[in-house]
Amino acid sequence: MLAPDSFKGSLTAAEAADAMAAGVARVDRAIEVDRCPISDGGEGFLDTVLAASGGQRVVSRVTGPLGEPVDAAWGLIHDETTAVVEMAQAAGLELVPDDRRDPTRTTTYGVGELLIEAWARGSRSVLVGIGGSATNDGGAGMAQALGYRFLDAASRALPHPVRGGDLQAIAEIRCESVHPGTEKNVVFVACDVNNPLTGPEGAAAVYGPQKGATPAQVETLDRGLGNLARRMTQAFGRSFEFPGAGAAGGLGAGLRGFCRRSALTPGISLVLEFTDFDDRVERCDVCLTGEGRLDRQSLSGKAVARVAEGAGYADVPAIALVGSVTPDAEQPMKYGLQAYHVIGDGHDDAYAMRHAARLLTQCTERVVRGWVAARESG
């Protein structure tokens, strides 16, 4: 089985699976290959679920992270009763040029517009993958698109769309004109991190710099998320500091609050269920997985660790092929991986990213040759 996640910045999960398959074919074209590209809720979530479910791909023009129109793909499955939304299609970091990355000025407004599109097509449940965001607005932009109103201390409405830098100004959340879908429709949030909303492990501190935030902006964003959480508690009567609340710049908290029938679930578990991974891996002799970087986050509900765990239940060895590793990468060995290999070993990161497909094919060939030789000798 070939079950890679995406190699961010280089290969989609499907492209990675194809590169692996090419490596297997170099060893022996008679080897049967089951391609099972996966996602933990981030990049590739939409394509993975649609491929597994035979769903319909839809494209809608919505508000992008910078407030400018973008064409965002989403999907329909289960006879259009369930929609699949990848938030990065409407508010992803890849939609923002490097010189404009500033999470004080980005918004999730387009994510709310996608939810409305899905509900208008008759979907009564929505799967939302929330990885790869450019935002740090706690889902306030999304909520504004859904009809929530944010007022400042002078009871003036905040401008459209609300952005990450606006959150400190919120004094009240008004709910009179909210879209009815927020109450009657179910939203399953595919979340791949356990970060709280605020604090040293929160959305701004951990992920803000990756989105272009300066140290001063990180402090501003963190205070804004804290203020939003207090206002949401006043409006909805419960706390919004929980594991996963800080995902996608606080969208984890926003979806749990502003979409009243919602639940966070590990994205990889959701995807493996849709792809029938547990049944498929039982029919395999070895499982090759992989991702761009193997690090301590690989243990926190991430794709590689969950694939290794599932393969382990079926007594199938799991081997990871990765773009790079961090000093704590030995830890995943405790979670079921038999081994891991760095595809660009001996090359710098820039070279490895440019030639990821070729290097992944070559690494797969080496690993499979070794596996075949071991089987034949033992």
N, C-alpha and C positions, 0 to 999 in steps of 0.2 A: 504494500500500500504506500502511496505517495500522498502525504497529508501535510504540506507546508502552509504556513501563514505567509503573508506578503513580506518581501524584503524592502522595507520602506525606502523610497527614493530610487529604487532599482527595478523591482519586479512585483507584479501583482501575485497573489497566491496562485492563480491559474497559470500564469507565466512560469512561476517557480516549479509547479507540478510538471509542466511541459518540458522544462529544462532537465528536471530529474528523469523524466521518461526517456529523453534522448540519451542520457547516460546509461540507463538500464539497457537500452537497445544496443549500445556499443558492445556490451558484454555478451548478450544473447537475445536475439529478437523473439525467441520462443518463451522468454520469461513473461508471464502474465502480469499486467500492471493495472492496479485500481487507482485511478486519479481521484483524490478527495481533497481538493483545496479547501482551506478553512479560514476562519477569521474569529477574532475574539470580540468583535463589535466595532472595530475600527475600520481601516481601509480594507475594502473588498467584502464587507459584510453583505451589502446588497447583492452583488453578483453571486456570492456563495449560496445565499438562501434561495435566490431565483433559480440558479442552476440545479439545486437539490430538489426544488419543488415544482419545476416546470412553470414558473410564474411569468407574468407579463411585465415588461419594462415600460415605464411611463416617464416622460420628461415634462417638467413644468417650469415656467419662468417665475422666479421668486426673488426676493431681496437677498443679496449676497452679504457676506460678513462686513463689507465696507459700505453697505447701503446702496450698492449699485446692482442692477439686475443680473442674475445668472440663470443658466439653464441647469436645473437640478434633476437628476434621475432618481426615481423611486420605483417601487414595484407592487404588484397585486398577486396574491396567491389564494389558494382555497376558494376558488370561484369568486374572487374579488371581495370576499368577506374579511380578509386580512390584508393589511398593507405592510410594506417593508420600507422603512426610511433609514437612510444612512446620513446622519446629521452633517457629515463632512461634505456632502454634495451641496448643501446650502450654506454652510458656515465653516468650511474646512480651511486649515492652514495653507493648503496647496492653492487655494483661490486668492491668496494675498501675496503680491510680489514682495520680495525680501525687503525692499526699501520702504514698504508701507506697513510692515508688521508692528502692530501696536495694540495690545488687547484692551487698552482704555478706549479705543475707537472702533471696536468690532462688536457685532450683534448677532444674536440667534433668531432674529425676526423671521428669516426665511424658513426656519425649522417649523415655526408655528403655521406659516402659510402652507407648508407641505402637509401638516396634520389636517388642516381644513380641506385641502384638495382630496386627501384620502377619505375623510368622512363624507365629502360630497359625492364620492364614487360608491358609497354604500358600505365602506369598511367599518366593521364594528370593533375590530381590534387592530392595533398597530404595533409592529416590532420596530423599535428605534435603536440603532447602533450609534453610540455616542463617542467614538474615538476620533482622533485627528482634528480636533477643533482649533479654530483661530481665536476663540472667544474666551471671555472671562466675565460674562454678564449674569451668571447665575440663572440663566433661562429667562431673564426679565424681558429680553427682546422677543423671544418666543411667546411669552405670556401676553405681551402687548398686542401681537398679531392675533391672539385668541380672544381679545376683547377686554383684558384686564387694563385698568387705568392706574397709573402711578402719579401720585400728587406730591408736590414739595411742601415745605413748611407753610407756604402762603396759599395752599390749596390750588396751586396752578399745576396743570398737567405737564408731565415731562414730555419733551419733544419725541417725535417718531424718527427713526427707531431708537429705543433705549440701547445704550452701549455700556461697556464695562465701567467707563469713567463716570457714569451718571448715577451709580448706585448709592453713593453717599447722600445724594439729594432726596432720596425717597423718604417721605414722612408718612404716607398712607397708601394702601392698596385698595382699590375699589373694584367690586366684582359684579356690578349691576348688569353689564352688557356682555357678559362672557358667552362665548359660543357654547351651545348646549352639548356639543360633543365632549367637552371637558368633564361633564358629569356622567354621561351615559355610556361612553365608550372606554374600552380597556386599552391601556398602553403598557407594553412590556419593554423595559429598558435594558438593553444589552450593554452591560458595563464591565470593563476589564480592569478597574483599579478599585482600591479600598480607601482612597484618601478622603479625609473629612473636608468640610467646606472651607474652613479657615484654619489659621495657625501655621506653625512651621512645616507641617505635612499637608497643608491645605492646597486648594486649587491654584492660588496666586503664587505662593512661595515655591511650589514644586514645578509647576508647569508654565507660570507666567514668563520666566526668562526664555523658554523655548519658543514663545510666541512673540518675542521682541520687547518684553517689559524691562525697563531699567529697575535698579533696586528701589528707587523712590516710587516708581509706578507699582511695584509689587506691594509696597505698604499701602498705597492708595487703594489698590484693587482688593486687598485683604480686608481693609476697613469697610469698603463698599459691600463686600459679600456678607460681612458681619451685620451690617445695617439691614441688608435685604433679608437675612435670616430672621432678624428680630421683627421686621414688618410682616413677614410671612407667618411667623408664630402668632402675631396679633390677629391676622386675618383668618388663619386656619386652625389655631388652637393646639399646635404641637411643635416639637422641636425639629429643626432641619440640620442638625449636626449628627450625622450617622455615617458609617463606612460607605463610601461610594458617592456621597453628597458632592464631593469636589470634582468628580469626573467631568471632563469636557468643560472646564472653567465654571463649575457649579451647575451645569445643566442637569446633573444627577439630582440635585436638590430641587431644581426648578420643575422638572417633570413630575417628581413625587408630590409637589405641592400644587402646581397649577393644573395638572391633569389628575383629577381626584381619584380615578380608579386606575392606579398605576403601581408597578412593582419593579424593583431592580433585580436583575438576575445575571449571573456570570455569562458574558457573551459567548464564550467558547462552549459552555454547556448547551446553550440554545442552538448554536450552529451544529454541534455534534449530534444533537437530537434530530435536527432537520436532515442531516446527511446520512442518518442511520449508521453512524460511525461504529458503534459498538457491535452491530451485527456484521458489518463488512470486515472489520479488522479480524474477527474470528476466523475468517476464511483465508487469511494471509499468513505467510511465513515470516515476514519481517516488515516493519513499518518505518519508513523514512519520513521525518518531519523536519521543520526548520523555520528560521526567521532571520531577520536582519541582525539582531544582536541578542546574545544570550547573557542575561544579567539577573540580579536578584528579583527583579519584577517578573521574570519568567516563572517564578514560584507563586505569584499572587493571582491565580486564576487565568494566567496567560495560556496561549495556545499550546506551546511545546510541552509544558508540564502536564496539562490535561490530556493531551494526546498520548504521552508516555504512560500516564496513569491508566487510561482506557486500554491501551495495548497490553499493559501489564496484567490487567484483569483477565485478558484472553491468553496469557502466557505467550505473547508475541513480543520479541525484542524490538525496542524502539531506539533509533539512532537519529541524532539531530545534525543537520548540516546548516551552519550558521555563517553570517557575514563577519561577525566579530564577537569577542567575549570580553567580559570585564573580570577584575580579580576575584570576584565572588562566584564565578561561573561554575565552580566545582559543586556548589550546593545542589543544582538540579539532578546530579547523579543520585541523590537520595530520593528523588521523586520518580524513579522508574526508568530513566534513560540508561541504556547500556553503554553508550559512548556519544561523543559529539566531535565534529570535525569543522574546522574553520576553512571555508571554501577559498579564501584569498590568502591563505597562509604564505608569508614571504613577500606579499605585496602591500602597499600602503592602502588606506581606506578609499581614497579617491579612485585609484585604479580598480580596486575590487568592486566598487559601486558601478563604474562605467562598464565593466566586463562581467557583471554578476551572472548573466545567463550562461556564458561559456564556462566560467569557473565552477558554477553549480553543476553543470553537465559533467565536467571533468572530475569533480569531487565525487559525484554519484557513481561514476564509472569505477573509480578506485575503491569505494566502499563496497559496491556490489561484487566486484571481482574478489575482494577479500572475503566477503560473506560466502560466495559460491565455493571458493577454495577451501574454506573452513568446513563447509558442509560435506564436500567431497572427501576430505581427509579424515572426517570424524564420523 
